[in-house]
Amino acid sequence: MMNPSTPRAGRREWTAFTVLLLPLLLVSMDTSVLFFAVPAITRDLGASSTQQLWIFDSYAFALAGLLMTMGSLGDRIGRRKLLLLGAAAFGTASVAAAYAQSAEMLIAARFMLGIGGATLMPSTMGLVRNMFRDDAQRAKAVGIWSAAMAGGIALGSVLGGVMLKHFWWGSVFLLNVPAMVLLLVCAPLLVPEFKDPRPGRFDLPSVVLSMGAVLPTIYGIKEMAADGFSVPRLLCLLAGLALGVAFVRRQRGGRSAMISRELFRDRAFGAGIGLNTLAMFAMMGSSYFTTQYLQSVLGKGPLEAALWGTLPSLAVGAAGPLATVAAQRVDRAYVIATGFVITAAGFALLLGTDASSLTLTLISCAVIACGIVTVAALVSDLALGATPPEKAGSAAALLETGQEFGGALGMAVFGTIGMAVYRRDVSDSLSPALPHGELDTVRETLTGAAAVAGRLPGRSGEAVLSVARDGFVHGMHVAAVGAAVVLLAGAVMSVRLLRGRAAAPAAPAEEPAEVPAEVPAEVPAEVPVAAGR
């Protein structure tokens, strides 16, 4: 139970929380806002296929590679200070991206956006941990936070499509600027400053090792998911894993490690990170198929597909808060397990789809999203609740790094499974009817199959496209079975690892309580401090 003396957040904290949702929405939107802009960027900047990939990936790589570093830095210099620095960087990089004159300039601007995003994400979640000391209030805030992040990804593609319909491609980046200006104005007035009063030495070798572990690993996974297995990609993945082992060894043995060993004193923290990673693994595996299904199988245009894709997000807004309410009445281990089971049920619904099942696909996506948000909200709150307040930035960074790994791995694993089934089905059905070169094109992607079908007369083209679409749906079904099995295993793990966990905030008796950065040391840490004093 929560200590009755624990201060509850008031109107000021909830208003500040609303301000903190701005950077969260923008960072999550920036992962999808470029989906429709690539043709215009390619035309105006002359971007090659390799440059197109880097325009997308430079943001994701910078974000993933720097999350742990920025979380640790925020604990040391102050989370509000890092948030403001990140907001300024994010807004400046947005303007640079909007007016980029070459593909190289846009790639560099996207990399800077990733750096800004890496400062914003752990800062916002860390500040949530600091502002909401009451368990029930913190759980509610984290539920809203998780729903906003999921909604931002869906909203980004729609807003990108709408902006591109009326303005030039750079306008999708200028969406960020007013929100960042508002954050820079409001955060100093509403958001209090927090930092670790005894942070220790900043460990630069750990920064190098963390980036060396994260970047090659995610790069190897993404490349194998997109283009298949190769020795260089495998070596890249193995190099990242080896550096990851070195990073973990340094954190376990260093006196001023970037990731404090104190975080793992409570088993709930490590379990929360693992289960959150598993949830993102399933979520991105679902997104990999459903986005392609709407466009390549059902034939929807990009903007139409994005608009249909937002419908499942309407249910997500209620899932996180409802999950937190349920967890106050029932052991949260069972609620988290229920979230995994709901998600597995969503994948099971996908088994009933065929090449024309729009309604059933949208329903399954809504069920999957609700289950994932239920899991993500509760395990994130569980991990934060088990975290000493002074280490909240590092804890949030670990949670989000796990999400990046889970998402990349989900796309790689499920994409590989689905494409293997698709290629086998296409080869079995079309190898006698198509020349070798055209068969290879059909086997590569659904887009290639549509191109080949368009060159063939009448029913021959329709037959090729029908086989390709059925093969894709079959691959989606096989991947859905695999996802459901993994998710049911996650439900069992949730009960075994978390049953009976109270998720009380970790505050070791031998450690001093965190003191907000702008308060004299003699003032009790739990006294709220007006921001900006």
MARRO-201591 format. One record per residue (C-alpha): residue in three letters; x, y, z; residue number from 1. Coordinates in steps of 0.2 Angstrom, whole numbers, plus 5000, padded with zeros to 4 digits. Layout:
! residues N
{'ala'; {X; Y; Z}; NUM}
...
END
This chain:
! residues 533
{'met'; {5000; 5000; 5000}; 1}
{'met'; {5005; 5018; 4997}; 2}
{'asn'; {5011; 5028; 5012}; 3}
{'pro'; {4997; 5040; 5017}; 4}
{'ser'; {5010; 5054; 5018}; 5}
{'thr'; {5015; 5052; 5000}; 6}
{'pro'; {5010; 5069; 4991}; 7}
{'arg'; {4997; 5068; 4978}; 8}
{'ala'; {4999; 5077; 4962}; 9}
{'gly'; {4987; 5092; 4959}; 10}
{'arg'; {4981; 5103; 4945}; 11}
{'arg'; {4999; 5110; 4942}; 12}
{'glu'; {5007; 5093; 4940}; 13}
{'trp'; {4993; 5087; 4928}; 14}
{'thr'; {4994; 5103; 4918}; 15}
{'ala'; {5013; 5100; 4917}; 16}
{'phe'; {5010; 5082; 4912}; 17}
{'thr'; {4999; 5089; 4897}; 18}
{'val'; {5014; 5099; 4892}; 19}
{'leu'; {5025; 5084; 4893}; 20}
{'leu'; {5013; 5075; 4880}; 21}
{'leu'; {5019; 5087; 4867}; 22}
{'pro'; {5036; 5080; 4864}; 23}
{'leu'; {5030; 5062; 4866}; 24}
{'leu'; {5017; 5065; 4852}; 25}
{'leu'; {5030; 5073; 4841}; 26}
{'val'; {5043; 5060; 4843}; 27}
{'ser'; {5031; 5046; 4840}; 28}
{'met'; {5024; 5055; 4825}; 29}
{'asp'; {5041; 5057; 4817}; 30}
{'thr'; {5043; 5039; 4815}; 31}
{'ser'; {5028; 5038; 4803}; 32}
{'val'; {5026; 5056; 4796}; 33}
{'leu'; {5038; 5053; 4781}; 34}
{'phe'; {5028; 5038; 4774}; 35}
{'phe'; {5020; 5048; 4761}; 36}
{'ala'; {5033; 5061; 4758}; 37}
{'val'; {5046; 5050; 4750}; 38}
{'pro'; {5041; 5052; 4732}; 39}
{'ala'; {5041; 5071; 4733}; 40}
{'ile'; {5058; 5071; 4742}; 41}
{'thr'; {5065; 5059; 4729}; 42}
{'arg'; {5059; 5070; 4715}; 43}
{'asp'; {5065; 5087; 4723}; 44}
{'leu'; {5081; 5081; 4730}; 45}
{'gly'; {5086; 5067; 4718}; 46}
{'ala'; {5088; 5055; 4732}; 47}
{'ser'; {5094; 5038; 4728}; 48}
{'ser'; {5086; 5022; 4735}; 49}
{'thr'; {5101; 5021; 4747}; 50}
{'gln'; {5098; 5039; 4753}; 51}
{'gln'; {5079; 5036; 4754}; 52}
{'leu'; {5083; 5022; 4767}; 53}
{'trp'; {5095; 5033; 4777}; 54}
{'ile'; {5082; 5047; 4777}; 55}
{'phe'; {5071; 5035; 4787}; 56}
{'asp'; {5084; 5026; 4797}; 57}
{'ser'; {5096; 5040; 4802}; 58}
{'tyr'; {5082; 5046; 4814}; 59}
{'ala'; {5079; 5029; 4821}; 60}
{'phe'; {5097; 5024; 4823}; 61}
{'ala'; {5101; 5041; 4832}; 62}
{'leu'; {5086; 5039; 4843}; 63}
{'ala'; {5090; 5021; 4848}; 64}
{'gly'; {5108; 5023; 4850}; 65}
{'leu'; {5107; 5038; 4862}; 66}
{'leu'; {5093; 5034; 4873}; 67}
{'met'; {5103; 5026; 4887}; 68}
{'thr'; {5116; 5040; 4886}; 69}
{'met'; {5103; 5054; 4887}; 70}
{'gly'; {5093; 5045; 4901}; 71}
{'ser'; {5109; 5045; 4911}; 72}
{'leu'; {5114; 5063; 4907}; 73}
{'gly'; {5096; 5069; 4912}; 74}
{'asp'; {5099; 5061; 4929}; 75}
{'arg'; {5115; 5071; 4931}; 76}
{'ile'; {5111; 5088; 4924}; 77}
{'gly'; {5092; 5089; 4927}; 78}
{'arg'; {5078; 5081; 4917}; 79}
{'arg'; {5069; 5098; 4914}; 80}
{'lys'; {5086; 5105; 4908}; 81}
{'leu'; {5089; 5091; 4896}; 82}
{'leu'; {5070; 5092; 4890}; 83}
{'leu'; {5073; 5110; 4885}; 84}
{'leu'; {5089; 5107; 4877}; 85}
{'gly'; {5081; 5093; 4867}; 86}
{'ala'; {5066; 5103; 4862}; 87}
{'ala'; {5077; 5117; 4856}; 88}
{'ala'; {5087; 5104; 4846}; 89}
{'phe'; {5072; 5096; 4839}; 90}
{'gly'; {5064; 5112; 4833}; 91}
{'thr'; {5080; 5118; 4825}; 92}
{'ala'; {5082; 5102; 4816}; 93}
{'ser'; {5064; 5102; 4810}; 94}
{'val'; {5067; 5118; 4802}; 95}
{'ala'; {5083; 5112; 4794}; 96}
{'ala'; {5074; 5097; 4788}; 97}
{'ala'; {5060; 5107; 4781}; 98}
{'tyr'; {5072; 5118; 4770}; 99}
{'ala'; {5085; 5104; 4766}; 100}
{'gln'; {5092; 5107; 4749}; 101}
{'ser'; {5100; 5090; 4746}; 102}
{'ala'; {5097; 5072; 4752}; 103}
{'glu'; {5113; 5073; 4762}; 104}
{'met'; {5107; 5089; 4771}; 105}
{'leu'; {5090; 5080; 4775}; 106}
{'ile'; {5099; 5064; 4782}; 107}
{'ala'; {5109; 5075; 4793}; 108}
{'ala'; {5094; 5085; 4799}; 109}
{'arg'; {5085; 5068; 4802}; 110}
{'phe'; {5100; 5062; 4813}; 111}
{'met'; {5099; 5078; 4823}; 112}
{'leu'; {5080; 5075; 4825}; 113}
{'gly'; {5085; 5058; 4832}; 114}
{'ile'; {5097; 5066; 4844}; 115}
{'gly'; {5083; 5078; 4850}; 116}
{'gly'; {5071; 5064; 4851}; 117}
{'ala'; {5083; 5054; 4862}; 118}
{'thr'; {5083; 5068; 4875}; 119}
{'leu'; {5065; 5070; 4875}; 120}
{'met'; {5058; 5053; 4877}; 121}
{'pro'; {5067; 5048; 4894}; 122}
{'ser'; {5066; 5065; 4900}; 123}
{'thr'; {5047; 5065; 4899}; 124}
{'met'; {5044; 5048; 4907}; 125}
{'gly'; {5057; 5052; 4920}; 126}
{'leu'; {5048; 5068; 4925}; 127}
{'val'; {5032; 5058; 4926}; 128}
{'arg'; {5040; 5047; 4939}; 129}
{'asn'; {5045; 5062; 4949}; 130}
{'met'; {5029; 5072; 4948}; 131}
{'phe'; {5017; 5058; 4952}; 132}
{'arg'; {5023; 5049; 4968}; 133}
{'asp'; {5006; 5042; 4972}; 134}
{'asp'; {5005; 5024; 4964}; 135}
{'ala'; {4987; 5026; 4957}; 136}
{'gln'; {4991; 5043; 4950}; 137}
{'arg'; {5007; 5038; 4942}; 138}
{'ala'; {4999; 5022; 4935}; 139}
{'lys'; {4985; 5033; 4927}; 140}
{'ala'; {4998; 5045; 4920}; 141}
{'val'; {5009; 5031; 4912}; 142}
{'gly'; {4993; 5024; 4905}; 143}
{'ile'; {4989; 5040; 4896}; 144}
{'trp'; {5007; 5042; 4891}; 145}
{'ser'; {5007; 5024; 4883}; 146}
{'ala'; {4991; 5028; 4874}; 147}
{'ala'; {4997; 5045; 4867}; 148}
{'met'; {5013; 5037; 4861}; 149}
{'ala'; {5003; 5023; 4851}; 150}
{'gly'; {4991; 5036; 4845}; 151}
{'gly'; {5005; 5048; 4839}; 152}
{'ile'; {5012; 5034; 4827}; 153}
{'ala'; {4995; 5032; 4819}; 154}
{'leu'; {4992; 5051; 4819}; 155}
{'gly'; {5009; 5055; 4810}; 156}
{'ser'; {5005; 5046; 4794}; 157}
{'val'; {4988; 5054; 4793}; 158}
{'leu'; {4995; 5072; 4796}; 159}
{'gly'; {5009; 5069; 4784}; 160}
{'gly'; {4996; 5064; 4771}; 161}
{'val'; {4985; 5079; 4774}; 162}
{'met'; {5000; 5091; 4774}; 163}
{'leu'; {5007; 5084; 4758}; 164}
{'lys'; {4990; 5086; 4749}; 165}
{'his'; {4991; 5105; 4752}; 166}
{'phe'; {5009; 5110; 4755}; 167}
{'trp'; {5026; 5105; 4750}; 168}
{'trp'; {5035; 5090; 4758}; 169}
{'gly'; {5045; 5101; 4771}; 170}
{'ser'; {5029; 5106; 4779}; 171}
{'val'; {5028; 5089; 4788}; 172}
{'phe'; {5043; 5094; 4798}; 173}
{'leu'; {5037; 5112; 4802}; 174}
{'leu'; {5022; 5104; 4812}; 175}
{'asn'; {5035; 5101; 4826}; 176}
{'val'; {5040; 5119; 4827}; 177}
{'pro'; {5025; 5127; 4836}; 178}
{'ala'; {5024; 5113; 4848}; 179}
{'met'; {5042; 5114; 4853}; 180}
{'val'; {5040; 5133; 4855}; 181}
{'leu'; {5026; 5130; 4867}; 182}
{'leu'; {5036; 5117; 4876}; 183}
{'leu'; {5050; 5129; 4878}; 184}
{'val'; {5039; 5143; 4885}; 185}
{'cys'; {5028; 5132; 4896}; 186}
{'ala'; {5040; 5119; 4903}; 187}
{'pro'; {5050; 5132; 4914}; 188}
{'leu'; {5034; 5138; 4921}; 189}
{'leu'; {5025; 5122; 4925}; 190}
{'val'; {5038; 5107; 4926}; 191}
{'pro'; {5049; 5106; 4941}; 192}
{'glu'; {5067; 5101; 4939}; 193}
{'phe'; {5074; 5085; 4946}; 194}
{'lys'; {5091; 5077; 4946}; 195}
{'asp'; {5101; 5064; 4955}; 196}
{'pro'; {5109; 5073; 4970}; 197}
{'arg'; {5124; 5060; 4970}; 198}
{'pro'; {5126; 5055; 4951}; 199}
{'gly'; {5144; 5050; 4951}; 200}
{'arg'; {5156; 5052; 4937}; 201}
{'phe'; {5149; 5052; 4919}; 202}
{'asp'; {5156; 5036; 4911}; 203}
{'leu'; {5161; 5041; 4893}; 204}
{'pro'; {5167; 5023; 4889}; 205}
{'ser'; {5150; 5017; 4893}; 206}
{'val'; {5143; 5029; 4880}; 207}
{'val'; {5154; 5022; 4867}; 208}
{'leu'; {5150; 5004; 4871}; 209}
{'ser'; {5131; 5007; 4872}; 210}
{'met'; {5130; 5015; 4855}; 211}
{'gly'; {5142; 5002; 4848}; 212}
{'ala'; {5130; 4989; 4855}; 213}
{'val'; {5114; 4996; 4850}; 214}
{'leu'; {5117; 5003; 4833}; 215}
{'pro'; {5125; 4988; 4824}; 216}
{'thr'; {5113; 4976; 4832}; 217}
{'ile'; {5097; 4986; 4826}; 218}
{'tyr'; {5105; 4989; 4809}; 219}
{'gly'; {5109; 4971; 4807}; 220}
{'ile'; {5091; 4966; 4812}; 221}
{'lys'; {5083; 4979; 4801}; 222}
{'glu'; {5094; 4975; 4786}; 223}
{'met'; {5091; 4956; 4787}; 224}
{'ala'; {5072; 4960; 4789}; 225}
{'ala'; {5072; 4970; 4773}; 226}
{'asp'; {5084; 4961; 4762}; 227}
{'gly'; {5087; 4944; 4769}; 228}
{'phe'; {5102; 4935; 4777}; 229}
{'ser'; {5120; 4939; 4772}; 230}
{'val'; {5137; 4937; 4780}; 231}
{'pro'; {5141; 4956; 4782}; 232}
{'arg'; {5124; 4958; 4791}; 233}
{'leu'; {5127; 4944; 4802}; 234}
{'leu'; {5144; 4950; 4807}; 235}
{'cys'; {5137; 4967; 4811}; 236}
{'leu'; {5124; 4959; 4822}; 237}
{'leu'; {5137; 4949; 4831}; 238}
{'ala'; {5148; 4964; 4833}; 239}
{'gly'; {5134; 4973; 4841}; 240}
{'leu'; {5130; 4958; 4853}; 241}
{'ala'; {5148; 4957; 4858}; 242}
{'leu'; {5149; 4975; 4862}; 243}
{'gly'; {5133; 4973; 4872}; 244}
{'val'; {5141; 4960; 4882}; 245}
{'ala'; {5156; 4972; 4886}; 246}
{'phe'; {5143; 4985; 4890}; 247}
{'val'; {5134; 4974; 4903}; 248}
{'arg'; {5151; 4969; 4911}; 249}
{'arg'; {5156; 4987; 4913}; 250}
{'gln'; {5140; 4991; 4921}; 251}
{'arg'; {5141; 4977; 4933}; 252}
{'gly'; {5159; 4981; 4938}; 253}
{'gly'; {5160; 5000; 4937}; 254}
{'arg'; {5158; 5012; 4951}; 255}
{'ser'; {5150; 5026; 4941}; 256}
{'ala'; {5141; 5015; 4928}; 257}
{'met'; {5129; 5023; 4916}; 258}
{'ile'; {5116; 5011; 4921}; 259}
{'ser'; {5115; 5009; 4940}; 260}
{'arg'; {5115; 4991; 4947}; 261}
{'glu'; {5103; 4998; 4960}; 262}
{'leu'; {5089; 4998; 4946}; 263}
{'phe'; {5089; 4979; 4946}; 264}
{'arg'; {5088; 4976; 4965}; 265}
{'asp'; {5069; 4974; 4962}; 266}
{'arg'; {5065; 4960; 4950}; 267}
{'ala'; {5050; 4970; 4944}; 268}
{'phe'; {5061; 4982; 4935}; 269}
{'gly'; {5070; 4969; 4924}; 270}
{'ala'; {5054; 4959; 4922}; 271}
{'gly'; {5045; 4975; 4916}; 272}
{'ile'; {5058; 4979; 4903}; 273}
{'gly'; {5058; 4961; 4897}; 274}
{'leu'; {5039; 4961; 4895}; 275}
{'asn'; {5038; 4978; 4887}; 276}
{'thr'; {5051; 4972; 4874}; 277}
{'leu'; {5040; 4957; 4871}; 278}
{'ala'; {5025; 4968; 4869}; 279}
{'met'; {5034; 4979; 4856}; 280}
{'phe'; {5040; 4964; 4847}; 281}
{'ala'; {5022; 4958; 4844}; 282}
{'met'; {5016; 4976; 4840}; 283}
{'met'; {5028; 4980; 4826}; 284}
{'gly'; {5026; 4962; 4819}; 285}
{'ser'; {5008; 4966; 4817}; 286}
{'ser'; {5011; 4983; 4810}; 287}
{'tyr'; {5023; 4976; 4797}; 288}
{'phe'; {5009; 4965; 4789}; 289}
{'thr'; {4993; 4976; 4792}; 290}
{'thr'; {5000; 4992; 4784}; 291}
{'gln'; {5005; 4982; 4768}; 292}
{'tyr'; {4989; 4972; 4768}; 293}
{'leu'; {4979; 4988; 4767}; 294}
{'gln'; {4989; 4995; 4753}; 295}
{'ser'; {4995; 4980; 4743}; 296}
{'val'; {4982; 4967; 4746}; 297}
{'leu'; {4966; 4978; 4747}; 298}
{'gly'; {4973; 4991; 4735}; 299}
{'lys'; {4970; 5007; 4746}; 300}
{'gly'; {4980; 5022; 4742}; 301}
{'pro'; {4992; 5028; 4755}; 302}
{'leu'; {4982; 5042; 4763}; 303}
{'glu'; {4966; 5031; 4762}; 304}
{'ala'; {4976; 5017; 4771}; 305}
{'ala'; {4982; 5028; 4784}; 306}
{'leu'; {4964; 5035; 4788}; 307}
{'trp'; {4958; 5017; 4789}; 308}
{'gly'; {4973; 5013; 4800}; 309}
{'thr'; {4968; 5026; 4813}; 310}
{'leu'; {4952; 5018; 4817}; 311}
{'pro'; {4959; 5005; 4828}; 312}
{'ser'; {4968; 5019; 4838}; 313}
{'leu'; {4951; 5026; 4844}; 314}
{'ala'; {4950; 5011; 4855}; 315}
{'val'; {4968; 5013; 4861}; 316}
{'gly'; {4964; 5029; 4870}; 317}
{'ala'; {4954; 5020; 4883}; 318}
{'ala'; {4964; 5004; 4885}; 319}
{'gly'; {4978; 5011; 4895}; 320}
{'pro'; {4968; 5021; 4908}; 321}
{'leu'; {4956; 5006; 4910}; 322}
{'ala'; {4970; 4994; 4913}; 323}
{'thr'; {4977; 5005; 4927}; 324}
{'val'; {4960; 5005; 4935}; 325}
{'ala'; {4958; 4986; 4934}; 326}
{'ala'; {4976; 4984; 4941}; 327}
{'gln'; {4970; 4994; 4957}; 328}
{'arg'; {4957; 4981; 4960}; 329}
{'val'; {4966; 4965; 4954}; 330}
{'asp'; {4984; 4959; 4955}; 331}
{'arg'; {4992; 4968; 4941}; 332}
{'ala'; {5001; 4952; 4935}; 333}
{'tyr'; {4984; 4945; 4930}; 334}
{'val'; {4979; 4961; 4921}; 335}
{'ile'; {4996; 4961; 4911}; 336}
{'ala'; {4993; 4942; 4907}; 337}
{'thr'; {4976; 4947; 4901}; 338}
{'gly'; {4983; 4960; 4890}; 339}
{'phe'; {4995; 4947; 4882}; 340}
{'val'; {4980; 4935; 4880}; 341}
{'ile'; {4969; 4949; 4872}; 342}
{'thr'; {4984; 4953; 4860}; 343}
{'ala'; {4985; 4935; 4855}; 344}
{'ala'; {4966; 4934; 4852}; 345}
{'gly'; {4969; 4949; 4840}; 346}
{'phe'; {4982; 4939; 4830}; 347}
{'ala'; {4970; 4924; 4831}; 348}
{'leu'; {4957; 4935; 4822}; 349}
{'leu'; {4969; 4938; 4808}; 350}
{'leu'; {4968; 4920; 4804}; 351}
{'gly'; {4950; 4923; 4798}; 352}
{'thr'; {4955; 4936; 4785}; 353}
{'asp'; {4957; 4934; 4766}; 354}
{'ala'; {4961; 4945; 4752}; 355}
{'ser'; {4946; 4956; 4755}; 356}
{'ser'; {4943; 4957; 4774}; 357}
{'leu'; {4944; 4975; 4778}; 358}
{'thr'; {4932; 4975; 4793}; 359}
{'leu'; {4940; 4960; 4801}; 360}
{'thr'; {4957; 4966; 4799}; 361}
{'leu'; {4953; 4983; 4807}; 362}
{'ile'; {4944; 4974; 4822}; 363}
{'ser'; {4960; 4963; 4824}; 364}
{'cys'; {4971; 4978; 4824}; 365}
{'ala'; {4960; 4986; 4837}; 366}
{'val'; {4961; 4971; 4848}; 367}
{'ile'; {4980; 4969; 4846}; 368}
{'ala'; {4983; 4988; 4850}; 369}
{'cys'; {4972; 4987; 4865}; 370}
{'gly'; {4981; 4972; 4872}; 371}
{'ile'; {4998; 4980; 4869}; 372}
{'val'; {4994; 4996; 4877}; 373}
{'thr'; {4987; 4987; 4892}; 374}
{'val'; {5003; 4978; 4894}; 375}
{'ala'; {5014; 4993; 4890}; 376}
{'ala'; {5006; 5004; 4902}; 377}
{'leu'; {5006; 4992; 4917}; 378}
{'val'; {5024; 4985; 4914}; 379}
{'ser'; {5031; 5003; 4912}; 380}
{'asp'; {5022; 5009; 4928}; 381}
{'leu'; {5028; 4993; 4937}; 382}
{'ala'; {5046; 4996; 4931}; 383}
{'leu'; {5045; 5015; 4936}; 384}
{'gly'; {5037; 5011; 4952}; 385}
{'ala'; {5052; 5000; 4956}; 386}
{'thr'; {5064; 5013; 4952}; 387}
{'pro'; {5072; 5025; 4964}; 388}
{'pro'; {5066; 5043; 4959}; 389}
{'glu'; {5084; 5049; 4956}; 390}
{'lys'; {5087; 5036; 4943}; 391}
{'ala'; {5070; 5038; 4934}; 392}
{'gly'; {5079; 5045; 4918}; 393}
{'ser'; {5090; 5030; 4916}; 394}
{'ala'; {5075; 5018; 4919}; 395}
{'ala'; {5065; 5027; 4906}; 396}
{'ala'; {5079; 5026; 4894}; 397}
{'leu'; {5081; 5007; 4897}; 398}
{'leu'; {5062; 5004; 4894}; 399}
{'glu'; {5062; 5014; 4878}; 400}
{'thr'; {5078; 5005; 4872}; 401}
{'gly'; {5070; 4989; 4875}; 402}
{'gln'; {5055; 4995; 4864}; 403}
{'glu'; {5067; 4999; 4850}; 404}
{'phe'; {5075; 4982; 4851}; 405}
{'gly'; {5058; 4973; 4852}; 406}
{'gly'; {5051; 4983; 4837}; 407}
{'ala'; {5066; 4980; 4826}; 408}
{'leu'; {5066; 4961; 4831}; 409}
{'gly'; {5048; 4959; 4828}; 410}
{'met'; {5049; 4966; 4811}; 411}
{'ala'; {5063; 4955; 4807}; 412}
{'val'; {5056; 4939; 4814}; 413}
{'phe'; {5039; 4941; 4808}; 414}
{'gly'; {5044; 4948; 4791}; 415}
{'thr'; {5056; 4934; 4788}; 416}
{'ile'; {5042; 4921; 4792}; 417}
{'gly'; {5029; 4929; 4782}; 418}
{'met'; {5040; 4932; 4767}; 419}
{'ala'; {5047; 4914; 4767}; 420}
{'val'; {5029; 4908; 4766}; 421}
{'tyr'; {5024; 4921; 4752}; 422}
{'arg'; {5039; 4916; 4742}; 423}
{'arg'; {5036; 4897; 4743}; 424}
{'asp'; {5018; 4899; 4739}; 425}
{'val'; {5022; 4910; 4724}; 426}
{'ser'; {5035; 4898; 4718}; 427}
{'asp'; {5024; 4883; 4719}; 428}
{'ser'; {5010; 4891; 4710}; 429}
{'leu'; {5018; 4902; 4697}; 430}
{'ser'; {5035; 4894; 4692}; 431}
{'pro'; {5027; 4884; 4678}; 432}
{'ala'; {5018; 4899; 4671}; 433}
{'leu'; {5031; 4914; 4672}; 434}
{'pro'; {5048; 4916; 4665}; 435}
{'his'; {5062; 4915; 4678}; 436}
{'gly'; {5065; 4934; 4678}; 437}
{'glu'; {5047; 4939; 4681}; 438}
{'leu'; {5045; 4925; 4694}; 439}
{'asp'; {5059; 4933; 4704}; 440}
{'thr'; {5051; 4950; 4703}; 441}
{'val'; {5034; 4943; 4709}; 442}
{'arg'; {5043; 4933; 4723}; 443}
{'glu'; {5052; 4949; 4729}; 444}
{'thr'; {5037; 4959; 4735}; 445}
{'leu'; {5019; 4962; 4732}; 446}
{'thr'; {5023; 4978; 4723}; 447}
{'gly'; {5034; 4968; 4711}; 448}
{'ala'; {5019; 4956; 4708}; 449}
{'ala'; {5007; 4970; 4704}; 450}
{'ala'; {5020; 4977; 4691}; 451}
{'val'; {5022; 4960; 4683}; 452}
{'ala'; {5003; 4958; 4683}; 453}
{'gly'; {5000; 4974; 4675}; 454}
{'arg'; {5011; 4969; 4660}; 455}
{'leu'; {5001; 4953; 4657}; 456}
{'pro'; {4985; 4952; 4647}; 457}
{'gly'; {4968; 4950; 4655}; 458}
{'arg'; {4966; 4935; 4666}; 459}
{'ser'; {4984; 4930; 4666}; 460}
{'gly'; {4988; 4946; 4676}; 461}
{'glu'; {4973; 4944; 4687}; 462}
{'ala'; {4979; 4926; 4691}; 463}
{'val'; {4996; 4932; 4696}; 464}
{'leu'; {4990; 4946; 4707}; 465}
{'ser'; {4978; 4934; 4715}; 466}
{'val'; {4991; 4921; 4719}; 467}
{'ala'; {5003; 4935; 4726}; 468}
{'arg'; {4989; 4942; 4737}; 469}
{'asp'; {4984; 4925; 4744}; 470}
{'gly'; {5002; 4921; 4747}; 471}
{'phe'; {5004; 4937; 4757}; 472}
{'val'; {4989; 4933; 4767}; 473}
{'his'; {4995; 4915; 4770}; 474}
{'gly'; {5012; 4922; 4776}; 475}
{'met'; {5002; 4934; 4788}; 476}
{'his'; {4992; 4919; 4795}; 477}
{'val'; {5008; 4909; 4799}; 478}
{'ala'; {5016; 4924; 4807}; 479}
{'ala'; {5001; 4927; 4817}; 480}
{'val'; {5001; 4910; 4824}; 481}
{'gly'; {5019; 4912; 4829}; 482}
{'ala'; {5015; 4929; 4837}; 483}
{'ala'; {5000; 4921; 4847}; 484}
{'val'; {5011; 4908; 4854}; 485}
{'val'; {5024; 4920; 4859}; 486}
{'leu'; {5011; 4931; 4867}; 487}
{'leu'; {5003; 4917; 4877}; 488}
{'ala'; {5021; 4913; 4883}; 489}
{'gly'; {5022; 4931; 4889}; 490}
{'ala'; {5005; 4929; 4898}; 491}
{'val'; {5012; 4914; 4908}; 492}
{'met'; {5029; 4924; 4911}; 493}
{'ser'; {5019; 4938; 4918}; 494}
{'val'; {5010; 4928; 4931}; 495}
{'arg'; {5026; 4918; 4936}; 496}
{'leu'; {5037; 4934; 4938}; 497}
{'leu'; {5025; 4947; 4944}; 498}
{'arg'; {5011; 4939; 4954}; 499}
{'gly'; {5010; 4947; 4971}; 500}
{'arg'; {5021; 4962; 4966}; 501}
{'ala'; {5015; 4978; 4975}; 502}
{'ala'; {5026; 4989; 4963}; 503}
{'ala'; {5030; 5001; 4978}; 504}
{'pro'; {5042; 5014; 4973}; 505}
{'ala'; {5060; 5009; 4977}; 506}
{'ala'; {5069; 5020; 4990}; 507}
{'pro'; {5083; 5011; 4998}; 508}
{'ala'; {5085; 5016; 5016}; 509}
{'glu'; {5104; 5019; 5014}; 510}
{'glu'; {5101; 5031; 4999}; 511}
{'pro'; {5096; 5049; 5002}; 512}
{'ala'; {5080; 5053; 4995}; 513}
{'glu'; {5080; 5063; 4978}; 514}
{'val'; {5080; 5082; 4981}; 515}
{'pro'; {5073; 5093; 4967}; 516}
{'ala'; {5087; 5102; 4959}; 517}
{'glu'; {5081; 5119; 4964}; 518}
{'val'; {5078; 5116; 4982}; 519}
{'pro'; {5090; 5119; 4996}; 520}
{'ala'; {5096; 5102; 5003}; 521}
{'glu'; {5088; 5105; 5020}; 522}
{'val'; {5071; 5106; 5013}; 523}
{'pro'; {5062; 5089; 5013}; 524}
{'ala'; {5063; 5081; 4996}; 525}
{'glu'; {5044; 5077; 4995}; 526}
{'val'; {5039; 5096; 4996}; 527}
{'pro'; {5034; 5101; 4979}; 528}
{'val'; {5043; 5116; 4972}; 529}
{'ala'; {5036; 5129; 4960}; 530}
{'ala'; {5045; 5128; 4944}; 531}
{'gly'; {5056; 5142; 4938}; 532}
{'arg'; {5061; 5148; 4956}; 533}
END
